[in-house]
Structures are given as structure tokens and as C-alpha cells.
Amino acid sequence: MTETCLTPALAGQFITFEGGEGVGKSTNIEFCKQLLEQQGIEVVVTREPGGTEIAEIIREQLLKKPHRERMSDVTELLLVFAARAQHIEAFIKPALARGCWVLCDRFTDSTVAYQGYGRGLSVDLVMQLKVIAQLGIEPDKTFLLDAPVEVGMGRAQVRGPADRFETEQLDFFTRVREGFLAIASNEPKRVSVINAAQDLPLVQADLSAALLAFNHLSKESV
């Protein structure tokens, strides 16, 4: 990950990429990074859970399988927010302050979808922890890469060994997708839904149009 950037004329923007397993977040984040850099925008890419030394240690434990004891759902939720608090303080806030655009693979929408809808934990509890951990930081824009669960899981299976989340049953991922789509429905201005079941060139054409439209609006707001 790039750790330094020049300060552009525009303020830094925090862009998050969300979606279930196998929807192509990593590939499309790199595409958006290159697109923005072609416009002279300084970009840093990061991920959650993770993004800093401490947060990556937490990530390793969250994704590791198997643990010798079952990780409780509440423990999982608290670890996700612990990693996020560190990530925001040590990486995201400083990058935004330097004027960088931060592209982040997952953020709190994933926590609502996975731990709230997927695990069945209280979304109100997730929101309470969000207030504590996020230090007022919110995404300026979110791209939800959406595909039917069977499509995403089929792609994920060819990537390599499954992590602790990827071994869940299809009904878990169905609930996760429902969570993401509920967030998008409730926040249509912030969240743009991209059909990730399309061929990659079509996905990236949709992303390009949405990103360029957002960049135009951000310029107008300066």
C-alpha cells in the first residue's frame, strides 16, 4: 500500500467497496485506482479488516481456521471494530488529512451485513460500536458490487483455500447479501449498486461511469 501522496487541489475522499464473496472487489479497486490516477488524483488502497500492522494481526485471527475453540459472534464483532478503530486512527485519517483519496476494501457496511444480518447480531449494537470506533469517519461514496450468492461463491472457490467466513453455508451468504441490499436501499445517495454478475468489461464500464459522476460532484462541492 502507498503511504505517501501529494496534496491535490481537492479534499481527500473516502471510497469504500462492498459486497459478498467472489464479487471482484480487489480487481475493481485496482481499476478505480488507475482511473483516478489518470485524472491526477493521489490514491491509496487499503482493506478491512487490516490495513495497519496491528489491524492485520487481528485480521489473521478473524480469518484463521480452525481455532481450537469457537470464536463467539460477539467476539468476532468486537475484533472487527478493534481493527477498524486502529485502521482509522493510524491510516485512514492521516491519508485523508494529506488530501489523498482512500479506496478501502470493506468497511462498516460489511459488519452490518456479515455480523448483523449474517450472524444475527443486533444491528443496533453494531451501530453503537460504530459510533465508538469510527471517530466520525464516514465513507463519502460506496460501491456495492452485487451478484447472486451462487455466482460469487463459485468464483471464490477457484481463488484458493477458503478462510473461516468462506466455509459458511449458502443461507449465511444469502442473509449477507440481503443486508447489503438493505443498506443500499436505505442510503441510495451514498451507495451505488454495481451488477457484478456481468462480464468484467461491463462491470468496469458501470464503475467508471459512477466514479466519474461522483468525482464531478465532489469537484462542484469544493
Sequence and secondary structure as in RCSB ss.txt:
>XXXX:A:sequence
MTETCLTPALAGQFITFEGGEGVGKSTNIEFCKQLLEQQGIEVVVTREPGGTEIAEIIREQLLKKPHRERMSDVT
ELLLVFAARAQHIEAFIKPALARGCWVLCDRFTDSTVAYQGYGRGLSVDLVMQLKVIAQLGIEPDKTFLLDAPVE
VGMGRAQVRGPADRFETEQLDFFTRVREGFLAIASNEPKRVSVINAAQDLPLVQADLSAALLAFNHLSKESV
>XXXX:A:secstr
        SS   EEEEE STTS HHHHHHHHHHHHHTTT  EEEEESS SSHHHHHHHHHHH S  SS   HHH
HHHHHHHHHHHHIIIIIHHHHHTT EEEEE  HHHHIIIIIIIT   HHHHHHHHHHHHTT   SEEEEEE  HH
HHHHHHTTTSS  TTTTS HHHHHHHHHHHHHHHHH TTTEEEEETTS HHHHHHHHHHHHHHHHHHHHHH 
